[in-house]
């Protein structure tokens, strides 16, 4: 499986990052801060990946991921291929003086 695909659904690297945060229940504002992008950009990525997955909200996304996992026994579940989101470290980008 190509690392930008989730069970045959092509996702951009950023969509995968946003999804990793979404399935863990993080709000758009938190995702935006962690990834260093605007809230609106997170909303765009969320909308695109949910359209690709054929779901209407984050709950349906998690359900769809579980359904895909149970449909392919012996294969790792889709969320296993998602990078673990890292909480932002305030010391990574200290404020400039």
Biopython code that builds the backbone (N, CA, C, O; Angstrom):
import numpy as np
from Bio.PDB.StructureBuilder import StructureBuilder

atoms = [
    (1, "UNK", "N", (0.853, -1.188, 0.000)),
    (1, "UNK", "CA", (0.000, 0.000, 0.000)),
    (1, "UNK", "C", (0.889, 1.238, 0.000)),
    (1, "UNK", "O", (1.793, 1.351, 0.828)),
    (2, "UNK", "N", (0.646, 2.149, -0.903)),
    (2, "UNK", "CA", (1.370, 3.405, -0.978)),
    (2, "UNK", "C", (1.133, 4.174, 0.312)),
    (2, "UNK", "O", (0.029, 4.138, 0.855)),
    (3, "UNK", "N", (2.152, 4.871, 0.813)),
    (3, "UNK", "CA", (1.992, 5.511, 2.108)),
    (3, "UNK", "C", (1.044, 6.707, 2.083)),
    (3, "UNK", "O", (0.726, 7.240, 3.146)),
    (4, "UNK", "N", (0.585, 7.143, 0.930)),
    (4, "UNK", "CA", (-0.410, 8.208, 0.864)),
    (4, "UNK", "C", (-1.802, 7.663, 0.609)),
    (4, "UNK", "O", (-2.713, 8.426, 0.289)),
    (5, "UNK", "N", (-1.981, 6.378, 0.742)),
    (5, "UNK", "CA", (-3.291, 5.781, 0.511)),
    (5, "UNK", "C", (-3.779, 5.107, 1.771)),
    (5, "UNK", "O", (-2.993, 4.557, 2.542)),
    (6, "UNK", "N", (-5.056, 5.154, 1.971)),
    (6, "UNK", "CA", (-5.683, 4.507, 3.102)),
    (6, "UNK", "C", (-6.709, 3.555, 2.531)),
    (6, "UNK", "O", (-7.828, 3.949, 2.204)),
    (7, "UNK", "N", (-6.313, 2.281, 2.410)),
    (7, "UNK", "CA", (-7.174, 1.255, 1.830)),
    (7, "UNK", "C", (-7.689, 1.671, 0.460)),
    (7, "UNK", "O", (-8.879, 1.538, 0.174)),
    (8, "UNK", "N", (-6.785, 2.179, -0.398)),
    (8, "UNK", "CA", (-7.147, 2.512, -1.758)),
    (8, "UNK", "C", (-7.660, 3.922, -1.954)),
    (8, "UNK", "O", (-7.965, 4.308, -3.082)),
    (9, "UNK", "N", (-7.764, 4.695, -0.900)),
    (9, "UNK", "CA", (-8.229, 6.076, -1.015)),
    (9, "UNK", "C", (-7.009, 6.981, -0.930)),
    (9, "UNK", "O", (-6.372, 7.063, 0.120)),
    (10, "UNK", "N", (-6.672, 7.671, -2.035)),
    (10, "UNK", "CA", (-5.477, 8.513, -2.015)),
    (10, "UNK", "C", (-5.673, 9.746, -1.134)),
    (10, "UNK", "O", (-6.603, 10.527, -1.330)),
    (11, "UNK", "N", (-4.789, 9.899, -0.174)),
    (11, "UNK", "CA", (-4.817, 11.061, 0.710)),
    (11, "UNK", "C", (-3.472, 11.764, 0.635)),
    (11, "UNK", "O", (-2.430, 11.125, 0.491)),
    (12, "UNK", "N", (-3.509, 13.083, 0.733)),
    (12, "UNK", "CA", (-2.262, 13.836, 0.763)),
    (12, "UNK", "C", (-1.618, 13.641, 2.141)),
    (12, "UNK", "O", (-2.295, 13.268, 3.100)),
    (13, "UNK", "N", (-0.328, 13.891, 2.232)),
    (13, "UNK", "CA", (0.317, 13.786, 3.545)),
    (13, "UNK", "C", (-0.355, 14.679, 4.593)),
    (13, "UNK", "O", (-0.490, 14.277, 5.749)),
    (14, "UNK", "N", (-0.772, 15.873, 4.204)),
    (14, "UNK", "CA", (-1.415, 16.780, 5.165)),
    (14, "UNK", "C", (-2.778, 16.245, 5.581)),
    (14, "UNK", "O", (-3.144, 16.347, 6.752)),
    (15, "UNK", "N", (-3.542, 15.674, 4.642)),
    (15, "UNK", "CA", (-4.830, 15.077, 5.000)),
    (15, "UNK", "C", (-4.628, 13.954, 6.009)),
    (15, "UNK", "O", (-5.428, 13.790, 6.931)),
    (16, "UNK", "N", (-3.553, 13.177, 5.834)),
    (16, "UNK", "CA", (-3.256, 12.106, 6.789)),
    (16, "UNK", "C", (-2.925, 12.678, 8.164)),
    (16, "UNK", "O", (-3.346, 12.128, 9.182)),
    (17, "UNK", "N", (-2.175, 13.776, 8.199)),
    (17, "UNK", "CA", (-1.852, 14.417, 9.477)),
    (17, "UNK", "C", (-3.117, 14.913, 10.165)),
    (17, "UNK", "O", (-3.324, 14.683, 11.357)),
    (18, "UNK", "N", (-3.961, 15.598, 9.395)),
    (18, "UNK", "CA", (-5.212, 16.119, 9.959)),
    (18, "UNK", "C", (-6.079, 14.966, 10.457)),
    (18, "UNK", "O", (-6.666, 15.051, 11.535)),
    (19, "UNK", "N", (-6.161, 13.882, 9.671)),
    (19, "UNK", "CA", (-6.968, 12.737, 10.088)),
    (19, "UNK", "C", (-6.442, 12.134, 11.389)),
    (19, "UNK", "O", (-7.225, 11.741, 12.255)),
    (20, "UNK", "N", (-5.120, 12.061, 11.528)),
    (20, "UNK", "CA", (-4.532, 11.503, 12.741)),
    (20, "UNK", "C", (-4.994, 12.290, 13.973)),
    (20, "UNK", "O", (-5.268, 11.706, 15.021)),
    (21, "UNK", "N", (-5.076, 13.590, 13.843)),
    (21, "UNK", "CA", (-5.548, 14.419, 14.956)),
    (21, "UNK", "C", (-7.063, 14.281, 15.127)),
    (21, "UNK", "O", (-7.560, 14.223, 16.252)),
    (22, "UNK", "N", (-7.793, 14.228, 14.012)),
    (22, "UNK", "CA", (-9.260, 14.125, 14.077)),
    (22, "UNK", "C", (-9.715, 12.866, 14.798)),
    (22, "UNK", "O", (-10.593, 12.919, 15.659)),
    (23, "UNK", "N", (-9.111, 11.723, 14.441)),
    (23, "UNK", "CA", (-9.571, 10.460, 15.033)),
    (23, "UNK", "C", (-9.241, 10.387, 16.513)),
    (23, "UNK", "O", (-9.741, 9.512, 17.220)),
    (24, "UNK", "N", (-8.417, 11.283, 16.978)),
    (24, "UNK", "CA", (-8.122, 11.364, 18.402)),
    (24, "UNK", "C", (-8.960, 12.437, 19.088)),
    (24, "UNK", "O", (-8.746, 12.763, 20.255)),
    (25, "UNK", "N", (-9.925, 12.981, 18.332)),
    (25, "UNK", "CA", (-10.894, 13.905, 18.919)),
    (25, "UNK", "C", (-10.429, 15.331, 19.100)),
    (25, "UNK", "O", (-11.019, 16.074, 19.885)),
    (26, "UNK", "N", (-9.391, 15.733, 18.396)),
    (26, "UNK", "CA", (-8.874, 17.098, 18.558)),
    (26, "UNK", "C", (-9.676, 18.099, 17.736)),
    (26, "UNK", "O", (-10.122, 17.799, 16.628)),
    (27, "UNK", "N", (-9.851, 19.276, 18.288)),
    (27, "UNK", "CA", (-10.593, 20.354, 17.636)),
    (27, "UNK", "C", (-9.748, 21.004, 16.540)),
    (27, "UNK", "O", (-8.520, 20.917, 16.555)),
    (28, "UNK", "N", (-10.419, 21.655, 15.595)),
    (28, "UNK", "CA", (-9.724, 22.329, 14.496)),
    (28, "UNK", "C", (-8.671, 23.305, 15.009)),
    (28, "UNK", "O", (-7.576, 23.383, 14.453)),
    (29, "UNK", "N", (-8.989, 24.044, 16.057)),
    (29, "UNK", "CA", (-8.063, 25.038, 16.597)),
    (29, "UNK", "C", (-6.793, 24.361, 17.111)),
    (29, "UNK", "O", (-5.691, 24.871, 16.906)),
    (30, "UNK", "N", (-6.941, 23.236, 17.767)),
    (30, "UNK", "CA", (-5.791, 22.493, 18.286)),
    (30, "UNK", "C", (-4.958, 21.939, 17.135)),
    (30, "UNK", "O", (-3.730, 22.016, 17.150)),
    (31, "UNK", "N", (-5.646, 21.376, 16.134)),
    (31, "UNK", "CA", (-4.957, 20.822, 14.965)),
    (31, "UNK", "C", (-4.176, 21.926, 14.259)),
    (31, "UNK", "O", (-3.013, 21.740, 13.898)),
    (32, "UNK", "N", (-4.816, 23.064, 14.066)),
    (32, "UNK", "CA", (-4.174, 24.186, 13.376)),
    (32, "UNK", "C", (-2.916, 24.624, 14.115)),
    (32, "UNK", "O", (-1.868, 24.817, 13.498)),
    (33, "UNK", "N", (-3.014, 24.780, 15.420)),
    (33, "UNK", "CA", (-1.855, 25.190, 16.205)),
    (33, "UNK", "C", (-0.730, 24.173, 16.145)),
    (33, "UNK", "O", (0.440, 24.539, 16.038)),
    (34, "UNK", "N", (-1.079, 22.906, 16.214)),
    (34, "UNK", "CA", (-0.069, 21.844, 16.195)),
    (34, "UNK", "C", (0.638, 21.743, 14.855)),
    (34, "UNK", "O", (1.834, 21.455, 14.798)),
    (35, "UNK", "N", (-0.097, 21.980, 13.777)),
    (35, "UNK", "CA", (0.484, 21.843, 12.438)),
    (35, "UNK", "C", (1.011, 23.162, 11.877)),
    (35, "UNK", "O", (1.639, 23.187, 10.819)),
    (36, "UNK", "N", (0.751, 24.251, 12.589)),
    (36, "UNK", "CA", (1.242, 25.551, 12.123)),
    (36, "UNK", "C", (0.513, 26.064, 10.904)),
    (36, "UNK", "O", (1.106, 26.724, 10.050)),
    (37, "UNK", "N", (-0.788, 25.762, 10.816)),
    (37, "UNK", "CA", (-1.608, 26.225, 9.695)),
    (37, "UNK", "C", (-2.844, 26.919, 10.259)),
    (37, "UNK", "O", (-3.106, 26.848, 11.460)),
    (38, "UNK", "N", (-3.591, 27.579, 9.404)),
    (38, "UNK", "CA", (-4.778, 28.288, 9.873)),
    (38, "UNK", "C", (-5.934, 27.313, 10.127)),
    (38, "UNK", "O", (-5.958, 26.199, 9.602)),
    (39, "UNK", "N", (-6.868, 27.755, 10.927)),
    (39, "UNK", "CA", (-8.060, 26.947, 11.212)),
    (39, "UNK", "C", (-8.808, 26.685, 9.914)),
    (39, "UNK", "O", (-9.303, 25.580, 9.695)),
    (40, "UNK", "N", (-8.894, 27.683, 9.063)),
    (40, "UNK", "CA", (-9.586, 27.520, 7.786)),
    (40, "UNK", "C", (-8.913, 26.436, 6.927)),
    (40, "UNK", "O", (-9.596, 25.654, 6.266)),
    (41, "UNK", "N", (-7.594, 26.395, 6.941)),
    (41, "UNK", "CA", (-6.881, 25.367, 6.179)),
    (41, "UNK", "C", (-7.192, 23.985, 6.731)),
    (41, "UNK", "O", (-7.357, 23.035, 5.966)),
    (42, "UNK", "N", (-7.274, 23.862, 8.054)),
    (42, "UNK", "CA", (-7.667, 22.580, 8.665)),
    (42, "UNK", "C", (-9.064, 22.205, 8.187)),
    (42, "UNK", "O", (-9.310, 21.052, 7.832)),
    (43, "UNK", "N", (-9.983, 23.173, 8.175)),
    (43, "UNK", "CA", (-11.352, 22.899, 7.722)),
    (43, "UNK", "C", (-11.371, 22.387, 6.283)),
    (43, "UNK", "O", (-12.133, 21.479, 5.951)),
    (44, "UNK", "N", (-10.528, 22.972, 5.430)),
    (44, "UNK", "CA", (-10.462, 22.541, 4.030)),
    (44, "UNK", "C", (-9.945, 21.104, 3.945)),
    (44, "UNK", "O", (-10.515, 20.276, 3.234)),
    (45, "UNK", "N", (-8.868, 20.816, 4.670)),
    (45, "UNK", "CA", (-8.327, 19.453, 4.653)),
    (45, "UNK", "C", (-9.341, 18.451, 5.196)),
    (45, "UNK", "O", (-9.489, 17.359, 4.647)),
    (46, "UNK", "N", (-10.040, 18.816, 6.272)),
    (46, "UNK", "CA", (-11.072, 17.937, 6.846)),
    (46, "UNK", "C", (-12.157, 17.655, 5.811)),
    (46, "UNK", "O", (-12.553, 16.507, 5.609)),
    (47, "UNK", "N", (-12.628, 18.707, 5.164)),
    (47, "UNK", "CA", (-13.705, 18.549, 4.177)),
    (47, "UNK", "C", (-13.268, 17.644, 3.027)),
    (47, "UNK", "O", (-14.031, 16.784, 2.588)),
    (48, "UNK", "N", (-12.057, 17.835, 2.545)),
    (48, "UNK", "CA", (-11.569, 17.018, 1.427)),
    (48, "UNK", "C", (-11.399, 15.558, 1.818)),
    (48, "UNK", "O", (-11.788, 14.665, 1.066)),
    (49, "UNK", "N", (-10.819, 15.308, 2.992)),
    (49, "UNK", "CA", (-10.605, 13.912, 3.364)),
    (49, "UNK", "C", (-11.926, 13.231, 3.707)),
    (49, "UNK", "O", (-12.082, 12.040, 3.440)),
    (50, "UNK", "N", (-12.878, 13.952, 4.289)),
    (50, "UNK", "CA", (-14.180, 13.343, 4.575)),
    (50, "UNK", "C", (-14.930, 13.055, 3.282)),
    (50, "UNK", "O", (-15.643, 12.055, 3.191)),
    (51, "UNK", "N", (-14.776, 13.925, 2.275)),
    (51, "UNK", "CA", (-15.400, 13.661, 0.978)),
    (51, "UNK", "C", (-14.782, 12.422, 0.338)),
    (51, "UNK", "O", (-15.495, 11.580, -0.208)),
    (52, "UNK", "N", (-13.465, 12.312, 0.405)),
    (52, "UNK", "CA", (-12.789, 11.143, -0.157)),
    (52, "UNK", "C", (-13.213, 9.862, 0.556)),
    (52, "UNK", "O", (-13.357, 8.816, -0.077)),
    (53, "UNK", "N", (-13.412, 9.942, 1.862)),
    (53, "UNK", "CA", (-13.804, 8.771, 2.648)),
    (53, "UNK", "C", (-15.303, 8.506, 2.571)),
    (53, "UNK", "O", (-15.764, 7.440, 2.981)),
    (54, "UNK", "N", (-16.074, 9.475, 2.046)),
    (54, "UNK", "CA", (-17.517, 9.310, 1.928)),
    (54, "UNK", "C", (-18.249, 9.402, 3.255)),
    (54, "UNK", "O", (-19.238, 8.704, 3.477)),
    (55, "UNK", "N", (-17.755, 10.278, 4.146)),
    (55, "UNK", "CA", (-18.378, 10.459, 5.460)),
    (55, "UNK", "C", (-18.758, 11.921, 5.651)),
    (55, "UNK", "O", (-18.272, 12.805, 4.946)),
    (56, "UNK", "N", (-19.648, 12.158, 6.634)),
    (56, "UNK", "CA", (-20.128, 13.525, 6.874)),
    (56, "UNK", "C", (-19.532, 14.175, 8.112)),
    (56, "UNK", "O", (-19.592, 15.397, 8.254)),
    (57, "UNK", "N", (-18.958, 13.382, 9.010)),
    (57, "UNK", "CA", (-18.401, 13.952, 10.232)),
    (57, "UNK", "C", (-17.311, 13.044, 10.792)),
    (57, "UNK", "O", (-17.058, 11.960, 10.265)),
    (58, "UNK", "N", (-16.670, 13.500, 11.866)),
    (58, "UNK", "CA", (-15.552, 12.752, 12.442)),
    (58, "UNK", "C", (-15.983, 11.400, 12.997)),
    (58, "UNK", "O", (-15.224, 10.433, 12.927)),
    (59, "UNK", "N", (-17.178, 11.321, 13.541)),
    (59, "UNK", "CA", (-17.668, 10.044, 14.075)),
    (59, "UNK", "C", (-17.801, 9.028, 12.944)),
    (59, "UNK", "O", (-17.375, 7.881, 13.083)),
    (60, "UNK", "N", (-18.387, 9.444, 11.833)),
    (60, "UNK", "CA", (-18.522, 8.545, 10.680)),
    (60, "UNK", "C", (-17.144, 8.151, 10.144)),
    (60, "UNK", "O", (-16.969, 7.036, 9.653)),
    (61, "UNK", "N", (-16.174, 9.048, 10.233)),
    (61, "UNK", "CA", (-14.821, 8.730, 9.783)),
    (61, "UNK", "C", (-14.251, 7.579, 10.604)),
    (61, "UNK", "O", (-13.698, 6.630, 10.049)),
    (62, "UNK", "N", (-14.386, 7.663, 11.920)),
    (62, "UNK", "CA", (-13.877, 6.599, 12.794)),
    (62, "UNK", "C", (-14.621, 5.291, 12.521)),
    (62, "UNK", "O", (-14.005, 4.228, 12.461)),
    (63, "UNK", "N", (-15.944, 5.368, 12.357)),
    (63, "UNK", "CA", (-16.733, 4.166, 12.049)),
    (63, "UNK", "C", (-16.280, 3.559, 10.724)),
    (63, "UNK", "O", (-16.131, 2.341, 10.617)),
    (64, "UNK", "N", (-16.059, 4.403, 9.714)),
    (64, "UNK", "CA", (-15.616, 3.911, 8.404)),
    (64, "UNK", "C", (-14.252, 3.249, 8.510)),
    (64, "UNK", "O", (-14.002, 2.232, 7.863)),
    (65, "UNK", "N", (-13.382, 3.811, 9.309)),
    (65, "UNK", "CA", (-12.060, 3.220, 9.480)),
    (65, "UNK", "C", (-12.152, 1.851, 10.155)),
    (65, "UNK", "O", (-11.443, 0.917, 9.780)),
    (66, "UNK", "N", (-13.028, 1.740, 11.148)),
    (66, "UNK", "CA", (-13.226, 0.446, 11.809)),
    (66, "UNK", "C", (-13.838, -0.571, 10.838)),
    (66, "UNK", "O", (-13.451, -1.740, 10.838)),
    (67, "UNK", "N", (-14.782, -0.132, 10.020)),
    (67, "UNK", "CA", (-15.418, -1.027, 9.055)),
    (67, "UNK", "C", (-14.388, -1.539, 8.052)),
    (67, "UNK", "O", (-14.387, -2.721, 7.709)),
    (68, "UNK", "N", (-13.512, -0.653, 7.580)),
    (68, "UNK", "CA", (-12.478, -1.070, 6.635)),
    (68, "UNK", "C", (-11.525, -2.069, 7.281)),
    (68, "UNK", "O", (-11.056, -3.002, 6.630)),
    (69, "UNK", "N", (-11.242, -1.865, 8.570)),
    (69, "UNK", "CA", (-10.336, -2.776, 9.271)),
    (69, "UNK", "C", (-10.959, -4.159, 9.415)),
    (69, "UNK", "O", (-10.274, -5.166, 9.236)),
    (70, "UNK", "N", (-12.247, -4.220, 9.736)),
    (70, "UNK", "CA", (-12.888, -5.522, 9.925)),
    (70, "UNK", "C", (-13.134, -6.227, 8.590)),
    (70, "UNK", "O", (-13.303, -7.446, 8.556)),
    (71, "UNK", "N", (-13.156, -5.466, 7.492)),
    (71, "UNK", "CA", (-13.366, -6.062, 6.174)),
    (71, "UNK", "C", (-12.090, -6.705, 5.627)),
    (71, "UNK", "O", (-12.135, -7.457, 4.655)),
    (72, "UNK", "N", (-10.970, -6.407, 6.249)),
    (72, "UNK", "CA", (-9.685, -6.942, 5.772)),
    (72, "UNK", "C", (-8.939, -7.600, 6.928)),
    (72, "UNK", "O", (-7.925, -7.073, 7.386)),
    (73, "UNK", "N", (-9.430, -8.752, 7.407)),
    (73, "UNK", "CA", (-8.743, -9.407, 8.520)),
    (73, "UNK", "C", (-7.311, -9.780, 8.150)),
    (73, "UNK", "O", (-7.014, -10.136, 7.009)),
    (74, "UNK", "N", (-6.446, -9.690, 9.134)),
    (74, "UNK", "CA", (-5.048, -10.006, 8.899)),
    (74, "UNK", "C", (-4.214, -8.825, 8.451)),
    (74, "UNK", "O", (-2.986, -8.907, 8.415)),
    (75, "UNK", "N", (-4.866, -7.730, 8.110)),
    (75, "UNK", "CA", (-4.143, -6.521, 7.715)),
    (75, "UNK", "C", (-4.219, -5.529, 8.860)),
    (75, "UNK", "O", (-5.189, -5.539, 9.618)),
    (76, "UNK", "N", (-3.227, -4.679, 9.002)),
    (76, "UNK", "CA", (-3.292, -3.693, 10.081)),
    (76, "UNK", "C", (-4.442, -2.724, 9.837)),
    (76, "UNK", "O", (-4.736, -2.398, 8.687)),
    (77, "UNK", "N", (-5.093, -2.263, 10.890)),
    (77, "UNK", "CA", (-6.189, -1.305, 10.703)),
    (77, "UNK", "C", (-5.663, -0.008, 10.099)),
    (77, "UNK", "O", (-4.491, 0.325, 10.274)),
    (78, "UNK", "N", (-6.517, 0.728, 9.391)),
    (78, "UNK", "CA", (-6.069, 1.946, 8.704)),
    (78, "UNK", "C", (-5.393, 2.950, 9.623)),
    (78, "UNK", "O", (-4.436, 3.614, 9.225)),
    (79, "UNK", "N", (-5.885, 3.064, 10.850)),
    (79, "UNK", "CA", (-5.311, 4.066, 11.746)),
    (79, "UNK", "C", (-3.922, 3.665, 12.216)),
    (79, "UNK", "O", (-3.187, 4.503, 12.739)),
    (80, "UNK", "N", (-3.548, 2.416, 12.044)),
    (80, "UNK", "CA", (-2.204, 1.977, 12.442)),
    (80, "UNK", "C", (-1.145, 2.606, 11.554)),
    (80, "UNK", "O", (0.014, 2.711, 11.954)),
    (81, "UNK", "N", (-1.526, 3.025, 10.358)),
    (81, "UNK", "CA", (-0.562, 3.631, 9.446)),
    (81, "UNK", "C", (-0.475, 5.139, 9.627)),
    (81, "UNK", "O", (0.342, 5.792, 8.977)),
    (82, "UNK", "N", (-1.299, 5.699, 10.494)),
    (82, "UNK", "CA", (-1.272, 7.136, 10.727)),
    (82, "UNK", "C", (-0.162, 7.479, 11.710)),
    (82, "UNK", "O", (0.044, 6.779, 12.702)),
    (83, "UNK", "N", (0.534, 8.545, 11.429)),
    (83, "UNK", "CA", (1.568, 8.992, 12.352)),
    (83, "UNK", "C", (0.918, 9.472, 13.642)),
    (83, "UNK", "O", (-0.130, 10.118, 13.622)),
    (84, "UNK", "N", (1.539, 9.154, 14.736)),
    (84, "UNK", "CA", (1.053, 9.621, 16.031)),
    (84, "UNK", "C", (1.246, 11.130, 16.080)),
    (84, "UNK", "O", (2.371, 11.607, 15.936)),
    (85, "UNK", "N", (0.167, 11.897, 16.280)),
    (85, "UNK", "CA", (0.352, 13.343, 16.343)),
    (85, "UNK", "C", (1.160, 13.709, 17.583)),
    (85, "UNK", "O", (1.017, 13.109, 18.649)),
    (86, "UNK", "N", (1.986, 14.682, 17.412)),
    (86, "UNK", "CA", (2.839, 15.126, 18.502)),
    (86, "UNK", "C", (2.283, 16.437, 19.026)),
    (86, "UNK", "O", (2.034, 17.371, 18.264)),
    (87, "UNK", "N", (2.092, 16.493, 20.328)),
    (87, "UNK", "CA", (1.641, 17.754, 20.904)),
    (87, "UNK", "C", (2.736, 18.787, 20.695)),
    (87, "UNK", "O", (3.921, 18.492, 20.857)),
    (88, "UNK", "N", (2.332, 20.002, 20.334)),
    (88, "UNK", "CA", (3.350, 21.018, 20.064)),
    (88, "UNK", "C", (4.172, 21.318, 21.311)),
    (88, "UNK", "O", (3.638, 21.405, 22.417)),
    (89, "UNK", "N", (5.459, 21.471, 21.118)),
    (89, "UNK", "CA", (6.364, 21.807, 22.189)),
    (89, "UNK", "C", (6.626, 23.311, 22.125)),
    (89, "UNK", "O", (7.126, 23.799, 21.112)),
    (90, "UNK", "N", (6.302, 24.049, 23.175)),
    (90, "UNK", "CA", (6.495, 25.508, 23.119)),
    (90, "UNK", "C", (7.941, 25.909, 22.912)),
    (90, "UNK", "O", (8.217, 27.046, 22.529)),
    (91, "UNK", "N", (8.874, 24.990, 23.160)),
    (91, "UNK", "CA", (10.282, 25.312, 22.991)),
    (91, "UNK", "C", (10.786, 25.039, 21.586)),
    (91, "UNK", "O", (11.917, 25.392, 21.253)),
    (92, "UNK", "N", (9.940, 24.398, 20.739)),
    (92, "UNK", "CA", (10.327, 24.159, 19.349)),
    (92, "UNK", "C", (10.442, 25.469, 18.580)),
    (92, "UNK", "O", (11.363, 25.647, 17.783)),
    (93, "UNK", "N", (9.529, 26.366, 18.814)),
    (93, "UNK", "CA", (9.491, 27.654, 18.114)),
    (93, "UNK", "C", (9.391, 28.783, 19.130)),
    (93, "UNK", "O", (8.316, 29.352, 19.319)),
    (94, "UNK", "N", (10.492, 29.110, 19.782)),
    (94, "UNK", "CA", (10.411, 30.184, 20.775)),
    (94, "UNK", "C", (10.053, 31.505, 20.114)),
    (94, "UNK", "O", (10.445, 31.758, 18.975)),
    (95, "UNK", "N", (9.318, 32.339, 20.815)),
    (95, "UNK", "CA", (8.934, 33.638, 20.228)),
    (95, "UNK", "C", (10.176, 34.457, 19.889)),
    (95, "UNK", "O", (11.148, 34.485, 20.644)),
    (96, "UNK", "N", (10.121, 35.120, 18.740)),
    (96, "UNK", "CA", (11.250, 35.958, 18.348)),
    (96, "UNK", "C", (11.178, 37.287, 19.074)),
    (96, "UNK", "O", (10.100, 37.797, 19.378)),
    (97, "UNK", "N", (12.338, 37.825, 19.340)),
    (97, "UNK", "CA", (12.382, 39.083, 20.108)),
    (97, "UNK", "C", (12.356, 40.279, 19.225)),
    (97, "UNK", "O", (12.388, 41.408, 19.713)),
]
sb = StructureBuilder()
sb.init_structure("model")
sb.init_model(0)
sb.init_chain("A")
sb.init_seg("    ")
for serial, (resi, resn, name, xyz) in enumerate(atoms, 1):
    if name == "N":
        sb.init_residue(resn, " ", resi, " ")
    sb.init_atom(name, np.array(xyz, "f"), 0.0, 1.0, " ", f" {name:<3s}", serial, name[0])
structure = sb.get_structure()
